[in-house]
Amino acid sequence: MTDAAERSNRKSANFSLGLLLSINLFNYIDRYVLAAIEPRIAKEFFGPDDPNALQKTGSLATAFIITYMIAAPIFGWLADRMSRWLLVGIGVILWSLASGASGLATTFSALLITRLFVGIGEAGYGPAAPTIISDLYPIEKRGSVMAWFYMAIPVGSALGYAWGGKFDAWFGWRWAFYAVVPPGILLGIFSFFRRDIRPAKKRHRPGMKEYLALLRNKSYLLDCAGMTAMTFAIGGVSFWMPHYLSEYRRVGTLEHANFVFGVISAIAGVTATLLGGIAGDLLRRRMSGAYFIVSGVGILISCPFVLLMLRLPFPGAWGALFCAVFFLFFNTGPSNTILANVTPSAVRATAFAMNIFLIHILGDAVSPPLLGRIVGTQQNWDRAFIVVTSIMAVAAMLWLWGACYLKEDTRRAAAADAA
């Protein structure tokens, strides 16, 4: 390959990464706009004396997750067989229109239905995007590249809190949903003009034997289990944190709580995501289980800071919250790189799709309403956060266990691609 051709391929890969990162950014803005304005939705649709109000508004997150996790395996199977960019474009436009419809809802049931369609749209994007990136970059760089891609999680989450808080303050909560529609549609249209480039060996259609091999892949299964526990924690904490800060800890208005927590999530999350990906790539040269070790140690360190936040008064508690978020996000790049490295390219989209299904059906589809029920009318937030911390510790143990198998499973996946 000539230098000019190599530069052209690198430029194309970087443009694709930038486009997917931008889409992922709006993906998480859309998700966390809902968390930012949840108290407003609860007050509009339920009376102040409804003892089940928190559990009901928590079900909005669950509605999105249910359709997302059910549709993801279908779209993952399609992504192994047709243009992934086409699926990405359709998915982005669908979820953007569904988000706009959330703002039009006049009943809680209608709002619930729109969140179901948001989940279907995001399922078209979720399994395809990381597999496109995996095909564009070599295994030596995937940890760092995946970290850049998943950097959109803390940034998008932070912007979602700020976005929701500001639009609610300026125009009302409905405009927070309307405003995500135009950029989402534009990004979806851009996706239609990208060409799906796959390795030549990946063009055959995988059979049942290749799919069943995932069930014998210890690194894949333990990574999915660890990510499930982590997703339970992040899903529950991120959904209820604005409510906890503004209504229980009384740190200020809802807008203020959203803004400060958004800033913390952005700075701590971005820094941790990038450093976690870099650390995984660097340690990979010295330790075969590096990606698992970085993930497990990071989330284990986060646990005491979550508990410390409950005891410290503000503003000191902000420091504990910052550290908790930082170490909670340290696994994002490494854990997703594991999925890419231990699965053959022919079934990688399906592998990511099944990961999406598992981490959500047992993770953040459960945690918002469950934690809302634990808190209940007695406002027992300490008990809820202790449950979260216990699940985080389980994630750490699962990831550290997985380090024993990573080298061999990575070798096996590479051998399957070379065959």
BAVEXDO-715448 format. One record per residue (C-alpha): residue in one letter; residue number from 1; x, y, z. Coordinates in nm, 3 decimals. Example, Ala and Ser with C-alpha at 12.3 -4.5 7.8 and 13.67 -1.06 7.14 Angstrom:
BEGIN
<rec "a", 1, <1.230, -0.450, 0.780>>
<rec "s", 2, <1.367, -0.106, 0.714>>
//
This chain:
BEGIN
<rec "m", 1, <0.000, 0.000, 0.000>>
<rec "t", 2, <0.138, 0.343, -0.097>>
<rec "d", 3, <0.181, 0.623, 0.157>>
<rec "a", 4, <-0.094, 0.822, -0.014>>
<rec "a", 5, <-0.336, 0.529, 0.004>>
<rec "e", 6, <-0.246, 0.467, 0.368>>
<rec "r", 7, <-0.307, 0.834, 0.455>>
<rec "s", 8, <-0.639, 0.822, 0.271>>
<rec "n", 9, <-0.749, 0.511, 0.461>>
<rec "r", 10, <-0.643, 0.663, 0.791>>
<rec "k", 11, <-0.832, 0.984, 0.712>>
<rec "s", 12, <-1.143, 0.786, 0.618>>
<rec "a", 13, <-1.119, 0.579, 0.936>>
<rec "n", 14, <-1.082, 0.889, 1.151>>
<rec "f", 15, <-1.378, 1.056, 0.981>>
<rec "s", 16, <-1.591, 0.746, 1.043>>
<rec "l", 17, <-1.480, 0.742, 1.407>>
<rec "g", 18, <-1.569, 1.111, 1.441>>
<rec "l", 19, <-1.914, 1.057, 1.290>>
<rec "l", 20, <-1.986, 0.756, 1.513>>
<rec "l", 21, <-1.858, 0.946, 1.816>>
<rec "s", 22, <-2.093, 1.237, 1.735>>
<rec "i", 23, <-2.386, 0.999, 1.700>>
<rec "n", 24, <-2.296, 0.831, 2.028>>
<rec "l", 25, <-2.280, 1.174, 2.189>>
<rec "f", 26, <-2.639, 1.253, 2.092>>
<rec "n", 27, <-2.736, 0.899, 2.185>>
<rec "y", 28, <-2.643, 0.969, 2.547>>
<rec "i", 29, <-2.770, 1.328, 2.544>>
<rec "d", 30, <-3.109, 1.186, 2.454>>
<rec "r", 31, <-3.094, 0.918, 2.726>>
<rec "y", 32, <-3.002, 1.156, 3.006>>
<rec "v", 33, <-3.234, 1.439, 2.912>>
<rec "l", 34, <-3.501, 1.212, 3.058>>
<rec "a", 35, <-3.313, 1.175, 3.387>>
<rec "a", 36, <-3.259, 1.552, 3.406>>
<rec "i", 37, <-3.630, 1.636, 3.380>>
<rec "e", 38, <-3.771, 1.334, 3.565>>
<rec "p", 39, <-3.888, 1.544, 3.864>>
<rec "r", 40, <-4.084, 1.771, 3.628>>
<rec "i", 41, <-4.247, 1.473, 3.459>>
<rec "a", 42, <-4.338, 1.321, 3.797>>
<rec "k", 43, <-4.503, 1.645, 3.910>>
<rec "e", 44, <-4.700, 1.685, 3.586>>
<rec "f", 45, <-4.835, 1.331, 3.555>>
<rec "f", 46, <-4.863, 1.224, 3.921>>
<rec "g", 47, <-4.986, 1.391, 4.234>>
<rec "p", 48, <-4.746, 1.472, 4.519>>
<rec "d", 49, <-4.911, 1.206, 4.737>>
<rec "d", 50, <-4.867, 0.916, 4.494>>
<rec "p", 51, <-4.643, 0.667, 4.683>>
<rec "n", 52, <-4.547, 0.491, 4.358>>
<rec "a", 53, <-4.448, 0.802, 4.161>>
<rec "l", 54, <-4.074, 0.725, 4.165>>
<rec "q", 55, <-4.128, 0.366, 4.059>>
<rec "k", 56, <-4.352, 0.481, 3.772>>
<rec "t", 57, <-4.113, 0.742, 3.637>>
<rec "g", 58, <-3.832, 0.488, 3.672>>
<rec "s", 59, <-4.030, 0.267, 3.433>>
<rec "l", 60, <-3.966, 0.521, 3.155>>
<rec "a", 61, <-3.601, 0.417, 3.158>>
<rec "t", 62, <-3.707, 0.053, 3.165>>
<rec "a", 63, <-3.940, 0.097, 2.865>>
<rec "f", 64, <-3.651, 0.226, 2.655>>
<rec "i", 65, <-3.419, -0.050, 2.772>>
<rec "i", 66, <-3.669, -0.330, 2.704>>
<rec "t", 67, <-3.711, -0.251, 2.334>>
<rec "y", 68, <-3.341, -0.166, 2.302>>
<rec "m", 69, <-3.226, -0.500, 2.438>>
<rec "i", 70, <-3.488, -0.705, 2.248>>
<rec "a", 71, <-3.424, -0.536, 1.913>>
<rec "a", 72, <-3.043, -0.530, 1.947>>
<rec "p", 73, <-2.987, -0.903, 1.868>>
<rec "i", 74, <-3.205, -0.868, 1.557>>
<rec "f", 75, <-3.008, -0.568, 1.435>>
<rec "g", 76, <-2.682, -0.738, 1.533>>
<rec "w", 77, <-2.771, -1.036, 1.312>>
<rec "l", 78, <-2.854, -0.795, 1.029>>
<rec "a", 79, <-2.528, -0.603, 1.082>>
<rec "d", 80, <-2.333, -0.925, 1.014>>
<rec "r", 81, <-2.511, -0.952, 0.676>>
<rec "m", 82, <-2.585, -0.605, 0.533>>
<rec "s", 83, <-2.460, -0.246, 0.533>>
<rec "r", 84, <-2.398, -0.140, 0.891>>
<rec "w", 85, <-2.399, 0.228, 0.795>>
<rec "l", 86, <-2.750, 0.188, 0.653>>
<rec "l", 87, <-2.866, 0.042, 0.986>>
<rec "v", 88, <-2.692, 0.322, 1.175>>
<rec "g", 89, <-2.860, 0.594, 0.966>>
<rec "i", 90, <-3.208, 0.443, 0.995>>
<rec "g", 91, <-3.165, 0.390, 1.369>>
<rec "v", 92, <-3.046, 0.745, 1.440>>
<rec "i", 93, <-3.333, 0.905, 1.248>>
<rec "l", 94, <-3.591, 0.678, 1.413>>
<rec "w", 95, <-3.478, 0.750, 1.769>>
<rec "s", 96, <-3.455, 1.124, 1.698>>
<rec "l", 97, <-3.815, 1.137, 1.575>>
<rec "a", 98, <-3.929, 0.925, 1.871>>
<rec "s", 99, <-3.756, 1.165, 2.111>>
<rec "g", 100, <-3.941, 1.456, 1.956>>
<rec "a", 101, <-4.264, 1.262, 2.002>>
<rec "s", 102, <-4.181, 1.229, 2.375>>
<rec "g", 103, <-4.222, 1.604, 2.401>>
<rec "l", 104, <-4.567, 1.582, 2.242>>
<rec "a", 105, <-4.699, 1.323, 2.488>>
<rec "t", 106, <-5.004, 1.442, 2.684>>
<rec "t", 107, <-5.042, 1.129, 2.898>>
<rec "f", 108, <-4.792, 0.915, 3.083>>
<rec "s", 109, <-4.890, 0.612, 2.870>>
<rec "a", 110, <-4.813, 0.804, 2.551>>
<rec "l", 111, <-4.476, 0.909, 2.691>>
<rec "l", 112, <-4.402, 0.547, 2.778>>
<rec "i", 113, <-4.479, 0.440, 2.419>>
<rec "t", 114, <-4.246, 0.700, 2.269>>
<rec "r", 115, <-3.960, 0.573, 2.488>>
<rec "l", 116, <-4.024, 0.223, 2.347>>
<rec "f", 117, <-3.956, 0.355, 1.997>>
<rec "v", 118, <-3.644, 0.538, 2.111>>
<rec "g", 119, <-3.511, 0.199, 2.221>>
<rec "i", 120, <-3.582, 0.040, 1.881>>
<rec "g", 121, <-3.399, 0.322, 1.704>>
<rec "e", 122, <-3.093, 0.297, 1.925>>
<rec "a", 123, <-3.083, -0.081, 1.874>>
<rec "g", 124, <-3.011, -0.021, 1.505>>
<rec "y", 125, <-2.701, 0.174, 1.602>>
<rec "g", 126, <-2.569, 0.002, 1.914>>
<rec "p", 127, <-2.435, -0.330, 1.774>>
<rec "a", 128, <-2.311, -0.188, 1.442>>
<rec "a", 129, <-2.100, 0.108, 1.554>>
<rec "p", 130, <-1.827, -0.071, 1.759>>
<rec "t", 131, <-1.788, -0.341, 1.493>>
<rec "i", 132, <-1.725, -0.075, 1.227>>
<rec "i", 133, <-1.454, 0.072, 1.449>>
<rec "s", 134, <-1.305, -0.274, 1.516>>
<rec "d", 135, <-1.267, -0.329, 1.140>>
<rec "l", 136, <-1.107, 0.011, 1.085>>
<rec "y", 137, <-0.830, -0.013, 1.349>>
<rec "p", 138, <-0.576, -0.286, 1.439>>
<rec "i", 139, <-0.594, -0.475, 1.767>>
<rec "e", 140, <-0.296, -0.282, 1.911>>
<rec "k", 141, <-0.490, 0.046, 1.896>>
<rec "r", 142, <-0.842, -0.070, 1.978>>
<rec "g", 143, <-0.827, 0.010, 2.349>>
<rec "s", 144, <-0.742, 0.376, 2.286>>
<rec "v", 145, <-0.978, 0.409, 1.989>>
<rec "m", 146, <-1.267, 0.248, 2.175>>
<rec "a", 147, <-1.197, 0.487, 2.462>>
<rec "w", 148, <-1.240, 0.783, 2.227>>
<rec "f", 149, <-1.566, 0.637, 2.097>>
<rec "y", 150, <-1.706, 0.564, 2.444>>
<rec "m", 151, <-1.589, 0.902, 2.569>>
<rec "a", 152, <-1.928, 1.010, 2.434>>
<rec "i", 153, <-2.094, 0.836, 2.731>>
<rec "p", 154, <-1.978, 1.076, 3.005>>
<rec "v", 155, <-1.981, 1.380, 2.776>>
<rec "g", 156, <-2.325, 1.299, 2.636>>
<rec "s", 157, <-2.458, 1.219, 2.981>>
<rec "a", 158, <-2.327, 1.548, 3.117>>
<rec "l", 159, <-2.469, 1.743, 2.824>>
<rec "g", 160, <-2.798, 1.559, 2.868>>
<rec "y", 161, <-2.825, 1.679, 3.228>>
<rec "a", 162, <-2.729, 2.035, 3.131>>
<rec "w", 163, <-2.943, 2.026, 2.815>>
<rec "g", 164, <-3.249, 1.904, 3.002>>
<rec "g", 165, <-3.203, 2.149, 3.287>>
<rec "k", 166, <-3.153, 2.452, 3.064>>
<rec "f", 167, <-3.436, 2.382, 2.820>>
<rec "d", 168, <-3.667, 2.305, 3.111>>
<rec "a", 169, <-3.577, 2.639, 3.272>>
<rec "w", 170, <-3.610, 2.836, 2.948>>
<rec "f", 171, <-3.907, 2.681, 2.768>>
<rec "g", 172, <-4.039, 2.386, 2.971>>
<rec "w", 173, <-3.938, 2.019, 2.983>>
<rec "r", 174, <-4.096, 1.928, 2.650>>
<rec "w", 175, <-3.848, 2.142, 2.456>>
<rec "a", 176, <-3.561, 1.933, 2.592>>
<rec "f", 177, <-3.696, 1.650, 2.373>>
<rec "y", 178, <-3.776, 1.865, 2.070>>
<rec "a", 179, <-3.424, 2.005, 2.052>>
<rec "v", 180, <-3.252, 1.669, 1.992>>
<rec "v", 181, <-3.445, 1.602, 1.670>>
<rec "p", 182, <-3.263, 1.822, 1.409>>
<rec "p", 183, <-2.903, 1.715, 1.490>>
<rec "g", 184, <-3.006, 1.351, 1.508>>
<rec "i", 185, <-3.168, 1.356, 1.165>>
<rec "l", 186, <-2.865, 1.533, 1.014>>
<rec "l", 187, <-2.622, 1.275, 1.156>>
<rec "g", 188, <-2.843, 0.994, 1.027>>
<rec "i", 189, <-2.834, 1.139, 0.675>>
<rec "f", 190, <-2.453, 1.164, 0.688>>
<rec "s", 191, <-2.440, 0.793, 0.772>>
<rec "f", 192, <-2.610, 0.699, 0.445>>
<rec "f", 193, <-2.310, 0.834, 0.250>>
<rec "r", 194, <-2.047, 0.617, 0.423>>
<rec "r", 195, <-1.925, 0.295, 0.260>>
<rec "d", 196, <-1.918, -0.018, 0.476>>
<rec "i", 197, <-1.568, -0.167, 0.448>>
<rec "r", 198, <-1.516, -0.515, 0.589>>
<rec "p", 199, <-1.214, -0.747, 0.589>>
<rec "a", 200, <-1.232, -0.994, 0.300>>
<rec "k", 201, <-1.245, -1.292, 0.536>>
<rec "k", 202, <-1.546, -1.143, 0.710>>
<rec "r", 203, <-1.770, -1.148, 0.405>>
<rec "h", 204, <-1.886, -1.508, 0.448>>
<rec "r", 205, <-2.206, -1.560, 0.639>>
<rec "p", 206, <-2.141, -1.719, 0.980>>
<rec "g", 207, <-2.316, -2.040, 1.077>>
<rec "m", 208, <-2.471, -2.165, 1.397>>
<rec "k", 209, <-2.144, -2.326, 1.506>>
<rec "e", 210, <-1.973, -1.986, 1.514>>
<rec "y", 211, <-2.254, -1.831, 1.716>>
<rec "l", 212, <-2.263, -2.117, 1.968>>
<rec "a", 213, <-1.889, -2.078, 2.020>>
<rec "l", 214, <-1.964, -1.753, 2.204>>
<rec "l", 215, <-2.123, -1.960, 2.482>>
<rec "r", 216, <-1.788, -2.135, 2.538>>
<rec "n", 217, <-1.588, -1.814, 2.533>>
<rec "k", 218, <-1.504, -1.752, 2.901>>
<rec "s", 219, <-1.365, -1.402, 2.846>>
<rec "y", 220, <-1.676, -1.298, 2.655>>
<rec "l", 221, <-1.914, -1.440, 2.917>>
<rec "l", 222, <-1.729, -1.295, 3.218>>
<rec "d", 223, <-1.696, -0.957, 3.047>>
<rec "c", 224, <-2.070, -0.956, 2.977>>
<rec "a", 225, <-2.139, -1.047, 3.339>>
<rec "g", 226, <-1.912, -0.771, 3.471>>
<rec "m", 227, <-2.061, -0.516, 3.234>>
<rec "t", 228, <-2.410, -0.620, 3.346>>
<rec "a", 229, <-2.330, -0.544, 3.708>>
<rec "m", 230, <-2.163, -0.217, 3.608>>
<rec "t", 231, <-2.463, -0.118, 3.393>>
<rec "f", 232, <-2.699, -0.187, 3.684>>
<rec "a", 233, <-2.498, 0.057, 3.896>>
<rec "i", 234, <-2.454, 0.331, 3.636>>
<rec "g", 235, <-2.814, 0.304, 3.515>>
<rec "g", 236, <-2.959, 0.339, 3.862>>
<rec "v", 237, <-2.725, 0.610, 3.990>>
<rec "s", 238, <-2.738, 0.826, 3.676>>
<rec "f", 239, <-3.119, 0.816, 3.656>>
<rec "w", 240, <-3.179, 0.913, 4.019>>
<rec "m", 241, <-2.883, 1.140, 4.093>>
<rec "p", 242, <-3.054, 1.470, 3.995>>
<rec "h", 243, <-3.353, 1.378, 4.214>>
<rec "y", 244, <-3.126, 1.271, 4.501>>
<rec "l", 245, <-2.920, 1.591, 4.488>>
<rec "s", 246, <-3.204, 1.840, 4.449>>
<rec "e", 247, <-3.489, 1.681, 4.644>>
<rec "y", 248, <-3.306, 1.492, 4.921>>
<rec "r", 249, <-2.966, 1.652, 4.975>>
<rec "r", 250, <-3.105, 2.001, 4.893>>
<rec "v", 251, <-2.794, 2.123, 4.710>>
<rec "g", 252, <-3.002, 2.379, 4.520>>
<rec "t", 253, <-3.250, 2.388, 4.237>>
<rec "l", 254, <-3.293, 2.101, 3.994>>
<rec "e", 255, <-3.118, 2.309, 3.728>>
<rec "h", 256, <-2.819, 2.363, 3.959>>
<rec "a", 257, <-2.799, 1.993, 4.052>>
<rec "n", 258, <-2.811, 1.893, 3.685>>
<rec "f", 259, <-2.541, 2.144, 3.593>>
<rec "v", 260, <-2.292, 2.052, 3.867>>
<rec "f", 261, <-2.343, 1.678, 3.829>>
<rec "g", 262, <-2.313, 1.720, 3.452>>
<rec "v", 263, <-1.980, 1.901, 3.486>>
<rec "i", 264, <-1.850, 1.633, 3.723>>
<rec "s", 265, <-1.966, 1.355, 3.489>>
<rec "a", 266, <-1.803, 1.522, 3.189>>
<rec "i", 267, <-1.464, 1.597, 3.343>>
<rec "a", 268, <-1.429, 1.279, 3.548>>
<rec "g", 269, <-1.589, 1.055, 3.285>>
<rec "v", 270, <-1.389, 1.181, 2.987>>
<rec "t", 271, <-1.058, 1.172, 3.173>>
<rec "a", 272, <-1.121, 0.825, 3.311>>
<rec "t", 273, <-1.248, 0.681, 2.982>>
<rec "l", 274, <-0.943, 0.800, 2.788>>
<rec "l", 275, <-0.694, 0.705, 3.059>>
<rec "g", 276, <-0.856, 0.364, 3.102>>
<rec "g", 277, <-0.823, 0.289, 2.731>>
<rec "i", 278, <-0.461, 0.407, 2.722>>
<rec "a", 279, <-0.376, 0.211, 3.038>>
<rec "g", 280, <-0.525, -0.104, 2.889>>
<rec "d", 281, <-0.320, -0.072, 2.569>>
<rec "l", 282, <0.004, 0.001, 2.758>>
<rec "l", 283, <-0.037, -0.275, 3.016>>
<rec "r", 284, <-0.136, -0.523, 2.745>>
<rec "r", 285, <0.233, -0.548, 2.652>>
<rec "r", 286, <0.321, -0.662, 3.004>>
<rec "m", 287, <0.009, -0.842, 3.133>>
<rec "s", 288, <-0.206, -1.070, 2.920>>
<rec "g", 289, <-0.519, -0.990, 3.122>>
<rec "a", 290, <-0.460, -0.614, 3.130>>
<rec "y", 291, <-0.801, -0.502, 2.999>>
<rec "f", 292, <-0.980, -0.710, 3.263>>
<rec "i", 293, <-0.747, -0.596, 3.542>>
<rec "v", 294, <-0.788, -0.227, 3.457>>
<rec "s", 295, <-1.167, -0.268, 3.452>>
<rec "g", 296, <-1.186, -0.463, 3.779>>
<rec "v", 297, <-0.949, -0.249, 3.981>>
<rec "g", 298, <-1.110, 0.073, 3.861>>
<rec "i", 299, <-1.464, -0.013, 3.965>>
<rec "l", 300, <-1.343, -0.161, 4.295>>
<rec "i", 301, <-1.174, 0.168, 4.387>>
<rec "s", 302, <-1.500, 0.351, 4.305>>
<rec "c", 303, <-1.698, 0.164, 4.574>>
<rec "p", 304, <-1.576, 0.343, 4.890>>
<rec "f", 305, <-1.618, 0.684, 4.725>>
<rec "v", 306, <-1.989, 0.613, 4.659>>
<rec "l", 307, <-2.037, 0.535, 5.029>>
<rec "l", 308, <-1.828, 0.836, 5.133>>
<rec "m", 309, <-2.056, 1.063, 4.929>>
<rec "l", 310, <-2.350, 0.955, 5.146>>
<rec "r", 311, <-2.177, 1.067, 5.466>>
<rec "l", 312, <-1.992, 1.383, 5.369>>
<rec "p", 313, <-2.173, 1.718, 5.377>>
<rec "f", 314, <-2.171, 1.935, 5.067>>
<rec "p", 315, <-1.960, 2.080, 4.917>>
<rec "g", 316, <-1.717, 1.808, 5.036>>
<rec "a", 317, <-1.943, 1.537, 4.898>>
<rec "w", 318, <-1.885, 1.672, 4.547>>
<rec "g", 319, <-1.522, 1.557, 4.575>>
<rec "a", 320, <-1.626, 1.204, 4.670>>
<rec "l", 321, <-1.880, 1.201, 4.386>>
<rec "f", 322, <-1.610, 1.311, 4.139>>
<rec "c", 323, <-1.380, 1.024, 4.245>>
<rec "a", 324, <-1.667, 0.774, 4.232>>
<rec "v", 325, <-1.758, 0.875, 3.876>>
<rec "f", 326, <-1.393, 0.879, 3.767>>
<rec "f", 327, <-1.317, 0.523, 3.874>>
<rec "l", 328, <-1.660, 0.399, 3.765>>
<rec "f", 329, <-1.584, 0.506, 3.406>>
<rec "f", 330, <-1.227, 0.376, 3.403>>
<rec "n", 331, <-1.345, 0.041, 3.263>>
<rec "t", 332, <-1.540, 0.173, 2.964>>
<rec "g", 333, <-1.269, 0.146, 2.698>>
<rec "p", 334, <-1.105, -0.177, 2.823>>
<rec "s", 335, <-1.429, -0.371, 2.879>>
<rec "n", 336, <-1.558, -0.295, 2.529>>
<rec "t", 337, <-1.217, -0.370, 2.378>>
<rec "i", 338, <-1.236, -0.716, 2.534>>
<rec "l", 339, <-1.560, -0.780, 2.344>>
<rec "a", 340, <-1.396, -0.680, 2.016>>
<rec "n", 341, <-1.075, -0.876, 2.073>>
<rec "v", 342, <-1.215, -1.211, 2.188>>
<rec "t", 343, <-1.487, -1.246, 1.922>>
<rec "p", 344, <-1.423, -1.343, 1.557>>
<rec "s", 345, <-1.504, -1.065, 1.314>>
<rec "a", 346, <-1.773, -1.272, 1.138>>
<rec "v", 347, <-1.996, -1.275, 1.448>>
<rec "r", 348, <-1.873, -0.960, 1.622>>
<rec "a", 349, <-2.188, -0.753, 1.559>>
<rec "t", 350, <-2.403, -1.031, 1.702>>
<rec "a", 351, <-2.165, -1.063, 1.997>>
<rec "f", 352, <-2.201, -0.693, 2.074>>
<rec "a", 353, <-2.578, -0.721, 2.027>>
<rec "m", 354, <-2.606, -1.011, 2.272>>
<rec "n", 355, <-2.392, -0.812, 2.515>>
<rec "i", 356, <-2.639, -0.524, 2.484>>
<rec "f", 357, <-2.927, -0.761, 2.551>>
<rec "l", 358, <-2.768, -0.913, 2.861>>
<rec "i", 359, <-2.634, -0.598, 3.025>>
<rec "h", 360, <-2.968, -0.423, 2.990>>
<rec "i", 361, <-3.215, -0.698, 3.074>>
<rec "l", 362, <-3.027, -0.765, 3.399>>
<rec "g", 363, <-2.878, -0.417, 3.443>>
<rec "d", 364, <-3.039, -0.079, 3.384>>
<rec "a", 365, <-3.376, -0.224, 3.284>>
<rec "v", 366, <-3.400, -0.333, 3.647>>
<rec "s", 367, <-3.216, -0.073, 3.852>>
<rec "p", 368, <-3.415, 0.256, 3.811>>
<rec "p", 369, <-3.755, 0.116, 3.919>>
<rec "l", 370, <-3.595, -0.117, 4.174>>
<rec "l", 371, <-3.399, 0.163, 4.339>>
<rec "g", 372, <-3.706, 0.385, 4.320>>
<rec "r", 373, <-3.897, 0.117, 4.509>>
<rec "i", 374, <-3.618, 0.080, 4.768>>
<rec "v", 375, <-3.614, 0.456, 4.827>>
<rec "g", 376, <-3.995, 0.473, 4.839>>
<rec "t", 377, <-4.181, 0.731, 5.043>>
<rec "q", 378, <-3.933, 0.695, 5.331>>
<rec "q", 379, <-3.655, 0.844, 5.116>>
<rec "n", 380, <-3.416, 0.562, 5.214>>
<rec "w", 381, <-3.136, 0.662, 4.977>>
<rec "d", 382, <-2.859, 0.508, 5.189>>
<rec "r", 383, <-3.001, 0.160, 5.141>>
<rec "a", 384, <-3.034, 0.213, 4.766>>
<rec "f", 385, <-2.672, 0.325, 4.727>>
<rec "i", 386, <-2.546, 0.035, 4.940>>
<rec "v", 387, <-2.719, -0.203, 4.698>>
<rec "v", 388, <-2.549, -0.023, 4.408>>
<rec "t", 389, <-2.206, -0.045, 4.574>>
<rec "s", 390, <-2.248, -0.418, 4.640>>
<rec "i", 391, <-2.325, -0.479, 4.272>>
<rec "m", 392, <-2.018, -0.275, 4.172>>
<rec "a", 393, <-1.801, -0.500, 4.390>>
<rec "v", 394, <-1.947, -0.804, 4.211>>
<rec "a", 395, <-1.846, -0.649, 3.877>>
<rec "a", 396, <-1.489, -0.610, 4.002>>
<rec "m", 397, <-1.466, -0.976, 4.103>>
<rec "l", 398, <-1.602, -1.097, 3.769>>
<rec "w", 399, <-1.357, -0.884, 3.569>>
<rec "l", 400, <-1.056, -0.990, 3.776>>
<rec "w", 401, <-1.159, -1.353, 3.725>>
<rec "g", 402, <-1.173, -1.297, 3.349>>
<rec "a", 403, <-0.806, -1.195, 3.337>>
<rec "c", 404, <-0.714, -1.565, 3.354>>
<rec "y", 405, <-0.867, -1.637, 3.013>>
<rec "l", 406, <-0.810, -1.323, 2.805>>
<rec "k", 407, <-0.483, -1.419, 2.635>>
<rec "e", 408, <-0.606, -1.754, 2.506>>
<rec "d", 409, <-0.947, -1.626, 2.396>>
<rec "t", 410, <-0.787, -1.333, 2.210>>
<rec "r", 411, <-0.551, -1.576, 2.033>>
<rec "r", 412, <-0.840, -1.804, 1.939>>
<rec "a", 413, <-1.040, -1.517, 1.787>>
<rec "a", 414, <-0.739, -1.400, 1.585>>
<rec "a", 415, <-0.681, -1.754, 1.459>>
<rec "a", 416, <-1.047, -1.779, 1.348>>
<rec "d", 417, <-1.010, -1.457, 1.149>>
<rec "a", 418, <-0.690, -1.581, 0.984>>
<rec "a", 419, <-0.836, -1.921, 0.890>>
//
